Amino acid sequence: MTEHPTSYERPQGVDPTDPRGALLHTPAPARTPGAAALPPQSAQAPQAAQARTGETPGATTPDTTTPGRTTPCAKGKDPAGGDPEHSQPAVAETGTHRPRPVPEGIPAQPGGAGPGAVEKDAGDQQDRRTGQGVPRGRPTPMRRDGDRLRFVGAATRRIARGIDLDEIVMGLCRATVPTFSDAILVYLRDPLPVGDERPTGPLVLRLRRTDRIPPERDTENGFAPAPQPEQPPELTELSAVTAELCEVRPGGALAEVLRGVRPVFADAPAARAALPELLGDGGELVVPSGQRAILAPLRGRRRVIGAAVFLRRPERIAFEADDLLVAAQLATHSALGIDKAVLYGREAYIADELQRTMLPETLPRPTGVRLASRYLPAAETARVGGDWYDAIPLPGSRVALVVGDVMGHSMTSAAIMGQLRTTAQTLAGLDLPPQEVLHHLDEQAQRLGTDRMATCLYAVYDPVSHRITIANAGHPPPVLLHLGGRAEVLRVPAGAPIGVGGVDFEAVELDAPAGATLLLYTDGLVESRLRDVWTGIEQLREKLAATAQLTGPDHPPPLEALCDEVLDMLGPGDRDDDIALLAARFDGIAPSDVAYWFLEPEDAAPGRARRLARRALSRWGMEEMSDSVELLVSEVVTNAVRYASRPVTLRLLRTDVLRCEVGDDVPQLPRLRQARATDEGGRGLYLVNKLARRWGATRLSTGKVVWFELNRG
């Protein structure tokens, strides 16, 4: 006997909430030979199918009064004269075969043929209550409480799978169309409130998403009778005829429906006045007559956050009273999911902002070195970590390169990272040696707590001497890529992590030739569940060497492209930790571009400084800058020799700009002030501030350095 499906035909195993169709039936349990009896519904369902196909009903149904006895049942009616779809199954005798369980998420239909059934004829599918035929390709309504419960269970699970706002709204649409309704409109508050925030201003709803049966299954091209029967409207998009924004008027019909929270039919008096306000002037075209539209408010944990409108076509059976409960469940789960998504989005935004503020917004452009950096969080769900990098300009055109990793992936780790980074910047401003910086960072970590552990690598590059000084605190060693393409893992004493306490740190000084690239990184780049740290370091070295071969021995690879190539070595299982990457390309300053002198702290020192500066500019072919340079050098040297007790240093550096540095043994930093008309001094820094491109003063362990820069003509 050929069974008849009640909805779209679809391969077995497809999610019932898929928009391409829905199965509202369950495979009939197979009869086991020797079974004493089956529940009445299992025996009556074939009779009902025979009655629909015109076959003579010859099946029998069990007698509920006498166990094991059967009596004839004419035309699909039970002995009590009730509808077989709503009859209660009798208790099966001992030994009756237990039917197979219904697949999860597929609503059961008594007597259904299962997912693999094939329609025999377009007229075979009939409405069981009215007896009228249902057009092929149209989903039939759920007629039993079990069907609704299974549908609600599958739909809510699909909605709950969403994490962000779009996924939850899409889950609601895909779960309801076409199984529960032929179309849906979802309106959400704009903007959506977060947590305990109290919205200000009027309540505005924005059309977030619409969904409907795909056009290839839409043979009617419309949801409501057309204004002109001879020319039906083609509503390929619901958003084309509905309002995108709706301001809810206080005390209006829509406000009353939203305040009531419970879903209502469109033909109810309250909804009849609320729907035009929600949908706009053309909205009535999409609302069928009768109980074929449901308006369901979406209420979150504290307030109404939107509304959903479920629509059925005029040719489909109308909603029933129990469908209001289904709509209420869908609206409740969707609203709670939207609340969750909004809160998650706010937390992710806070995490992103925290991480962004903890890391450098832009890298400096120190003389003689080019920098590039990358940061990757461990995952979308762990956006905040303890990895950081930094580049800090130092006196004498030097630069400090720092990379560190605080244990953990949490707000606490990020907060500790921020404190350690601030401490490192302060210590770098004092121009302390790298090993002393790590020692003070270790003390700071111990003050923050007993379990505040971190690794750190601190390096200072001097472009004049082409040397780099490195100290390590339990961090992976840096890799130096030479100009010829050779990649070298630098031998730096590992040291103990920061926070251990009572440990000495050792610094080493190494050559940093021009054209070489130093790569500092955290262990997330080289260590994962699939490889140990030293295997990852060797792979990194090989990756750098292979990348350098692409540009030839005389040209180093572009710095930004090199960082991207390094990150490409990460595999699918290599993202166990966040990653911080800092690359430094050493250009250096040639000895011919440096002029350096010592000046005795005497009255003749400013005059001698002017003569030395004029000679250096003449040698470099920059005589046009002599007047301004002599004036500024004279003012800065005069301030230095006035209080210095040891020789004053004067250095000129020719790079893309002309930089002048004057050092003395006085730790007090000069301050710019406005001199009065009667003052004889106090105008030196005022002139420097007006004429120089940039200027500054930095305190050293042995005194201070005052510097200024001038643009080259």
C-alpha positions in Angstrom: 0.0 0.0 0.0 1.3 3.4 -0.9 1.5 5.8 2.0 0.9 9.5 1.5 3.2 12.3 2.9 1.6 15.4 4.5 4.2 17.9 3.5 7.2 18.6 1.2 9.1 15.5 0.1 12.7 15.6 1.4 15.6 13.1 1.9 15.7 11.4 5.2 17.8 13.0 7.9 17.2 16.7 6.9 16.5 19.1 9.7 12.7 19.6 10.0 13.2 23.3 10.4 14.9 23.7 7.0 13.2 26.4 4.9 13.2 24.1 1.9 10.5 22.0 3.4 9.2 20.2 6.5 8.0 16.7 7.3 5.1 16.6 9.7 4.9 12.9 10.0 6.9 10.0 11.5 7.8 6.6 9.9 5.2 4.1 10.8 6.5 1.4 13.2 7.1 -1.9 11.5 4.8 -4.8 12.5 6.7 -7.6 14.2 5.6 -11.1 13.3 3.8 -12.6 16.3 2.9 -9.3 17.9 -0.3 -9.7 19.8 -1.7 -6.2 19.1 -0.8 -2.6 18.1 -2.1 0.6 19.4 -5.4 1.6 17.7 -3.9 4.5 15.9 -1.4 2.3 14.2 -4.2 0.1 12.9 -6.5 2.9 12.0 -4.0 5.0 10.1 -3.9 2.7 7.1 -7.7 2.7 7.0 -7.7 6.5 6.8 -5.2 6.3 4.0 -7.3 3.8 2.2 -10.4 6.0 2.6 -8.5 8.9 1.0 -7.4 6.8 -2.0 -10.8 5.3 -2.5 -9.9 1.8 -1.4 -12.4 -0.3 0.5 -11.5 -0.3 4.2 -11.0 -3.8 5.3 -8.8 -3.4 8.3 -10.1 -4.0 11.8 -9.5 -2.2 15.0 -9.1 -3.6 18.5 -12.1 -3.7 20.7 -11.4 -1.6 23.7 -13.8 -3.6 25.9 -12.4 -7.1 25.2 -8.6 -7.5 25.0 -7.5 -9.1 21.8 -10.9 -8.8 20.0 -11.3 -6.7 16.9 -14.4 -5.1 15.4 -14.9 -3.6 11.9 -14.5 0.2 11.6 -16.2 1.8 8.7 -14.8 4.8 6.8 -12.0 5.4 9.2 -14.2 6.1 12.2 -13.7 4.4 15.5 -16.5 2.6 17.3 -17.2 5.6 19.5 -17.9 7.6 16.4 -14.9 10.0 16.9 -12.2 11.1 14.6 -9.4 8.5 14.4 -6.8 11.3 14.6 -8.0 12.3 18.0 -8.8 8.8 19.4 -6.8 7.7 22.4 -4.7 4.5 21.9 -5.6 1.5 23.9 -3.0 -0.1 26.1 -1.2 -2.7 24.2 -1.0 -6.3 25.5 2.1 -7.8 26.8 4.4 -8.8 24.0 3.3 -6.0 21.6 6.3 -4.8 19.5 7.4 -1.4 20.7 7.7 1.1 17.8 11.0 2.6 16.8 11.7 6.0 18.5 10.9 9.1 16.5 14.0 10.8 15.1 14.7 14.0 17.0 13.2 17.1 15.7 10.8 15.4 13.2 7.2 15.8 14.3 5.3 12.5 14.2 2.1 12.0 12.1 0.0 9.0 12.9 0.0 6.6 10.0 2.6 8.7 8.1 4.8 7.0 5.7 8.1 8.5 6.8 10.6 10.6 5.1 11.0 8.3 2.2 7.4 8.3 1.2 6.3 9.3 -2.3 3.1 11.0 -3.3 0.8 8.9 -5.3 -1.3 11.7 -6.7 -1.8 15.4 -6.2 -5.3 14.8 -5.0 -4.3 12.1 -2.5 -3.2 14.6 0.0 -6.2 15.9 1.8 -6.9 17.9 4.9 -8.0 15.4 7.5 -10.6 17.7 9.1 -12.2 19.3 6.0 -11.5 16.5 3.5 -10.4 19.1 1.0 -7.3 18.5 -1.1 -4.1 20.2 -0.2 -2.0 21.5 -3.1 1.2 19.6 -3.7 4.3 21.3 -2.1 2.3 23.0 0.7 3.1 22.1 4.3 0.1 20.8 6.2 -0.6 22.1 9.8 0.4 20.2 12.9 -2.7 18.5 14.2 -1.6 16.9 17.4 0.0 18.2 20.6 2.8 15.8 20.1 3.6 17.4 16.8 3.7 20.8 18.3 5.9 19.7 21.2 8.4 18.1 18.9 8.4 21.1 16.6 8.9 23.5 19.5 11.8 21.3 20.8 13.5 21.2 17.5 13.0 25.0 16.8 14.2 26.1 20.2 17.3 24.0 19.9 18.0 25.6 16.6 17.5 29.1 18.0 19.7 28.3 21.0 22.6 27.3 18.8 23.0 30.9 17.7 25.7 33.0 19.4 25.4 36.4 17.8 22.3 38.4 17.0 22.0 37.5 13.3 22.4 33.8 14.0 19.5 33.8 16.5 17.2 35.8 14.3 18.0 33.6 11.3 17.4 30.5 13.5 14.0 31.7 14.3 13.1 32.4 10.7 14.5 29.1 9.4 12.8 27.1 12.2 9.3 28.5 11.5 9.2 28.8 7.7 7.6 26.8 6.2 6.9 24.3 9.1 4.9 26.6 11.2 4.2 29.6 8.9 4.6 30.6 5.3 6.4 33.8 6.2 7.7 35.7 9.2 8.7 39.3 9.9 11.0 40.1 12.8 11.2 43.6 14.3 13.7 44.5 17.0 14.2 47.5 19.1 16.7 50.1 17.7 19.0 50.4 19.5 18.8 47.2 21.6 19.3 47.9 25.3 22.1 46.1 27.0 21.7 44.5 30.5 20.3 46.9 33.0 20.5 49.9 30.7 17.3 52.0 30.7 16.6 53.1 27.1 16.1 56.8 26.5 13.9 58.3 23.9 10.9 56.7 22.2 10.5 53.0 21.5 11.5 52.4 17.9 11.3 49.0 16.2 13.3 48.2 13.1 12.6 45.4 10.6 15.6 43.1 11.2 14.8 40.2 8.9 12.0 38.7 6.8 11.7 35.2 5.5 9.2 33.3 3.4 8.8 30.2 1.3 11.3 30.3 -1.5 9.9 31.7 -4.8 10.3 28.4 -6.7 7.7 26.9 -4.3 5.5 30.0 -4.4 2.9 29.4 -7.1 0.5 32.0 -5.8 3.0 35.0 -5.6 1.3 36.6 -2.6 0.1 36.2 0.9 -3.2 37.9 0.7 -5.9 38.6 -1.9 -4.7 41.2 -4.3 -6.4 44.6 -4.5 -7.1 43.8 -8.2 -8.0 40.2 -8.7 -6.9 40.3 -12.3 -3.4 41.5 -11.4 -2.1 39.8 -8.2 0.9 41.5 -6.5 4.2 39.8 -6.7 5.6 40.1 -3.2 9.0 38.6 -3.7 10.3 40.6 -0.7 8.2 41.3 2.3 10.4 44.3 3.1 9.3 45.9 -0.1 5.8 46.5 1.2 6.4 46.8 5.0 7.8 49.7 6.9 11.4 49.4 8.0 11.0 51.6 11.1 8.1 51.9 13.4 7.9 54.3 16.4 5.6 52.9 19.0 3.2 55.6 20.2 2.7 55.6 24.0 -0.8 54.4 24.7 -1.4 53.3 21.1 -2.7 49.9 20.0 0.8 48.5 19.3 2.1 49.6 22.7 -0.8 47.8 24.4 -0.2 44.6 22.5 3.5 44.7 23.3 2.8 45.4 26.9 0.5 42.4 27.1 3.4 40.1 26.0 1.1 37.3 24.9 0.8 36.5 21.2 -2.6 37.4 19.6 -4.3 36.6 16.3 -4.4 39.3 13.6 -8.2 39.3 13.6 -8.3 40.2 17.3 -9.4 43.8 18.0 -6.1 44.8 19.6 -4.0 43.3 16.8 -6.3 44.7 14.1 -5.3 48.2 15.1 -1.7 47.3 16.0 -0.6 45.6 12.8 -1.0 48.7 10.5 1.0 50.7 13.0 3.8 48.1 12.9 3.8 47.2 9.2 3.1 50.6 7.7 0.7 51.7 5.0 1.4 48.8 2.7 1.5 46.2 5.5 -2.1 45.2 5.2 -1.4 43.6 1.8 0.7 40.8 3.5 -1.8 40.0 6.3 -4.3 37.4 5.2 -7.9 37.4 6.5 -9.0 35.1 9.3 -6.7 33.5 11.9 -3.7 33.3 9.5 -1.5 35.9 11.2 -0.1 36.0 14.7 1.6 39.0 16.3 4.0 37.9 19.1 5.8 40.4 21.3 9.5 39.5 22.0 10.2 40.1 25.6 13.7 39.7 27.0 14.7 39.5 30.7 13.5 42.9 31.6 11.6 44.6 28.7 10.1 44.2 25.3 12.8 44.1 22.7 10.7 43.5 19.5 7.9 41.7 17.8 7.5 38.8 15.4 4.6 38.4 12.9 3.8 34.8 11.7 1.8 34.6 8.4 0.0 31.8 6.6 -1.4 31.9 3.1 -5.1 32.1 2.5 -5.1 28.6 1.0 -3.5 27.1 4.0 -5.5 26.1 7.1 -5.7 28.8 9.7 -3.8 28.9 13.0 -5.5 27.3 15.9 -5.6 28.3 19.6 -2.7 25.9 20.4 -0.6 27.7 17.8 -0.6 30.7 20.1 1.3 28.7 22.7 3.8 27.6 20.0 4.3 31.3 19.0 4.8 32.2 22.6 7.5 29.6 23.1 9.3 30.7 19.9 9.1 34.3 20.9 10.3 33.7 24.5 13.3 31.6 23.4 14.2 34.1 20.7 14.0 37.1 23.0 16.1 35.4 25.6 18.7 34.4 23.0 18.8 38.0 21.6 19.4 39.3 25.1 22.2 36.8 25.5 23.7 37.8 22.1 23.5 41.5 23.0 25.3 40.9 26.3 27.9 38.7 24.6 28.4 41.4 22.0 29.0 44.0 24.7 31.4 41.8 26.5 33.3 41.1 23.3 33.4 44.8 22.6 34.7 45.6 26.0 37.3 42.9 25.6 38.4 44.2 22.2 38.6 47.7 23.6 40.6 46.6 26.6 43.0 44.6 24.4 43.3 47.5 22.0 44.2 50.0 24.6 46.7 47.7 26.3 48.6 47.4 23.0 50.4 50.2 21.1 47.9 52.0 18.8 50.8 52.8 16.5 54.5 52.0 16.5 57.0 54.8 16.7 59.4 55.6 13.8 62.8 55.7 15.5 65.9 56.6 13.6 67.7 53.7 11.9 65.1 51.0 12.4 61.7 50.1 10.8 59.1 48.2 12.8 56.0 46.0 12.1 53.8 44.1 14.5 50.9 41.6 14.6 48.6 40.5 17.3 46.1 37.5 17.1 43.8 36.5 20.0 43.6 32.8 20.8 40.0 32.5 19.6 36.8 34.5 19.1 35.7 33.4 22.5 39.0 34.4 24.2 39.7 37.8 22.7 41.7 39.1 25.7 45.1 37.7 26.6 48.3 38.5 28.3 50.6 38.9 25.3 52.0 42.3 24.5 54.7 44.0 22.5 56.1 47.5 22.6 58.7 49.8 21.0 60.1 52.6 23.1 62.4 55.4 21.8 65.4 56.0 24.0 68.0 58.8 24.2 70.7 58.7 21.6 68.4 57.5 18.8 68.2 54.1 20.4 65.0 52.0 20.7 63.9 49.4 23.2 62.1 46.4 21.8 59.8 44.5 24.3 57.7 41.4 24.0 56.0 39.6 26.9 53.4 37.0 27.8 51.4 37.0 31.0 50.0 33.6 32.0 46.3 33.1 31.2 43.6 34.4 28.9 41.3 36.6 30.9 40.6 40.1 32.0 42.9 39.6 34.9 45.7 38.6 32.6 45.1 41.6 30.4 45.1 43.9 33.5 48.4 42.5 34.7 49.8 42.8 31.2 48.8 46.5 31.2 50.6 47.1 34.5 53.7 45.4 33.4 53.8 47.2 30.1 53.4 50.6 31.9 56.2 49.6 34.3 58.4 48.7 31.4 57.8 52.0 29.7 58.6 53.9 32.9 61.8 51.9 33.4 62.8 52.4 29.8 62.4 56.2 30.3 65.1 56.0 33.0 67.5 54.4 30.5 68.2 51.4 32.7 70.1 48.4 31.3 67.9 45.6 30.0 68.8 43.3 32.9 67.8 46.0 35.4 64.5 46.5 33.7 63.7 42.8 34.0 64.7 42.9 37.7 62.3 45.7 38.4 59.6 44.0 36.4 60.1 40.9 38.6 59.6 43.0 41.7 56.5 44.6 40.3 55.0 41.2 39.5 55.6 40.0 43.0 53.8 43.1 44.4 50.8 42.3 42.2 50.4 38.8 43.6 52.1 35.6 44.4 50.9 33.8 41.2 51.5 36.6 38.7 53.8 34.9 36.3 55.0 36.3 32.9 57.8 35.9 30.5 59.5 38.9 28.8 62.3 39.7 26.4 63.8 43.2 26.5 66.3 44.4 23.8 67.9 47.8 23.2 69.1 48.6 19.7 71.7 51.3 19.0 71.7 52.3 15.3 75.0 54.2 15.7 77.1 51.3 17.0 75.0 48.7 15.2 74.8 46.7 18.4 71.8 45.2 20.3 71.7 44.3 24.0 69.2 41.6 25.0 68.0 40.2 28.4 65.6 37.4 28.7 63.1 36.3 31.4 62.0 32.8 30.4 60.9 33.8 26.9 61.4 32.0 23.6 64.7 33.3 22.0 64.5 35.8 19.1 65.4 35.0 15.5 67.7 37.2 13.5 67.3 37.1 9.7 70.5 38.2 8.0 70.6 40.1 4.7 71.9 37.0 2.8 68.9 34.9 3.8 70.4 33.1 6.8 68.1 32.8 9.8 69.8 32.5 13.2 68.3 31.7 16.6 70.1 34.0 18.9 71.8 32.4 21.9 70.4 34.4 24.8 70.4 33.1 28.4 66.8 32.0 29.1 66.5 33.2 32.7 63.6 32.7 35.0 60.1 34.0 34.3 59.0 37.3 35.9 57.3 36.8 39.2 59.6 34.0 40.5 61.7 36.4 42.6 65.2 36.3 43.8 66.7 35.6 40.3 69.4 37.5 38.5 69.0 38.3 34.9 71.9 38.4 32.4 72.2 40.6 29.3 74.3 39.8 26.2 75.4 42.3 23.5 75.4 41.1 19.9 76.0 42.6 16.4 73.0 44.0 14.6 74.2 44.5 11.0 72.4 46.8 8.6 69.7 45.0 6.6 69.1 42.3 9.2 65.7 41.7 10.7 65.0 40.8 14.3 61.9 38.8 15.1 60.4 38.9 18.6 57.4 36.7 19.3 55.4 34.9 22.0 55.1 31.2 22.5 51.7 31.0 20.8 53.5 31.3 17.5 55.7 28.3 17.9 54.0 26.0 20.5 50.7 24.1 20.3 49.2 20.8 21.1 50.7 19.4 17.9 54.3 20.5 18.4 56.7 21.5 21.2 58.3 24.9 21.4 61.7 24.0 20.0 60.1 22.2 17.0 58.1 25.4 16.4 61.2 27.6 16.6 63.0 25.5 14.0 60.0 25.7 11.7 60.0 29.5 12.2 63.7 29.7 11.3 63.1 27.6 8.2 60.1 29.8 7.2 62.1 33.0 7.5 65.0 31.6 5.5 62.6 30.4 2.8 60.9 33.7 2.6 64.2 35.6 2.3 65.2 33.4 -0.6 62.3 34.8 -2.6 63.7 38.3 -2.6 67.3 37.4 -3.3 70.5 37.8 -1.2 70.8 41.6 -1.7 67.3 42.6 -0.8 65.6 41.8 2.5 61.9 40.8 2.3 59.3 43.6 2.9 58.6 43.8 6.6 54.8 43.7 6.5 54.8 40.8 4.0 57.3 39.0 6.2 55.0 39.2 9.2 52.1 37.8 7.1 54.3 34.9 5.9 55.3 34.1 9.4 51.6 33.9 10.5 50.9 31.6 7.6 52.9 28.9 9.2 50.1 28.4 11.7 48.0 25.3 11.0 44.4 24.5 12.0 45.4 23.1 15.4 48.1 25.7 16.2 45.9 28.4 17.7 46.0 27.4 21.3 47.3 30.7 22.6 47.3 34.3 21.6 50.2 35.6 19.5 52.2 38.8 19.7 54.8 39.5 17.0 57.3 42.3 16.7 59.7 42.6 13.7 62.5 45.2 13.5 64.5 45.9 10.4 67.9 47.4 11.3 68.9 50.1 8.9 71.4 51.7 11.3 73.2 55.0 10.9 76.5 55.1 8.9 79.6 56.5 10.7 79.9 59.2 8.1 76.5 60.5 9.1 77.5 61.0 12.8 79.4 63.9 14.3 80.3 63.6 18.1 82.2 66.0 20.4 83.0 66.6 24.1 82.8 70.2 25.4 84.2 71.4 28.7 81.7 73.2 30.9 83.0 76.7 30.4 81.9 80.0 28.9 83.6 79.4 25.6 81.7 76.1 25.0 78.7 77.7 23.2 81.0 79.4 20.7 83.0 76.2 20.1 79.7 74.3 19.6 78.6 76.7 16.9 81.9 76.3 15.0 81.8 72.5 15.2 78.2 72.4 13.9 79.0 74.7 11.0 81.9 72.5 9.9 79.8 69.3 10.1 77.0 70.9 8.0 79.5 72.1 5.5 81.0 68.6 5.1 77.4 67.2 4.6 76.5 69.9 2.1 73.8 71.4 4.3 75.1 75.0 4.7 71.6 76.4 4.2 70.7 75.1 7.6 73.7 76.7 9.4 72.0 79.8 10.8 69.1 77.9 12.5 71.3 75.0 13.7 74.0 77.4 15.2 71.3 79.4 17.0 69.6 76.3 18.6 72.9 74.5 19.4 74.1 77.6 21.1 71.0 78.0 23.3 70.9 74.3 24.3 74.7 74.1 25.1 74.5 77.3 27.1 71.8 75.8 29.4 73.9 72.7 29.8 77.2 74.3 30.7 75.5 76.6 33.2 74.9 73.8 35.6 77.1 70.9 34.5 80.2 69.8 36.4 81.5 67.3 33.8 82.1 67.6 30.1 79.0 68.1 27.9 78.4 65.9 24.9 77.3 67.2 21.5 76.2 64.9 18.7 74.7 65.6 15.2 73.0 62.8 13.3 72.2 63.0 9.6 69.3 60.8 8.6 66.0 61.8 6.9 66.1 64.7 9.4 69.0 66.5 11.2 69.0 65.5 14.9 71.1 67.3 17.6 71.7 65.8 21.0 73.3 67.6 24.0 74.0 65.6 27.1 75.1 66.7 30.6 75.3 65.2 34.1 72.4 67.2 35.6 69.3 65.1 36.2 66.8 68.0 36.3 64.9 68.3 33.1 64.4 71.8 31.5 60.9 73.1 31.3 59.4 75.5 28.7 58.2 78.7 30.2 57.1 82.1 29.0 59.8 84.7 29.8 58.8 88.2 30.9 59.9 91.3 29.1 62.3 92.2 31.8 63.9 88.7 32.0 67.5 88.4 30.7 67.2 84.6 30.1 64.5 81.9 29.7 64.1 82.2 26.0 66.3 79.4 24.8 63.7 76.6 24.9 61.1 79.0 23.5 63.3 79.4 20.4 63.9 75.7 20.2 60.1 75.1 20.4 59.4 77.6 17.6 62.1 76.6 15.2 62.6 72.8 15.7 60.5 70.1 14.1 60.4 68.2 17.4 62.3 68.5 20.6 62.4 66.8 24.0 64.4 65.9 27.1 65.1 62.5 28.6 66.6 61.7 32.0 69.5 59.2 32.1 71.1 57.3 34.9 74.0 59.7 34.5 72.2 62.9 33.8 69.9 63.9 30.9 69.9 64.5 27.1 68.1 67.4 25.4 67.5 66.9 21.7 65.8 68.6 18.8 65.2 67.7 15.1 65.1 69.9 12.0 63.7 69.1 8.6 66.4 68.8 5.9 66.1 71.4 3.2 
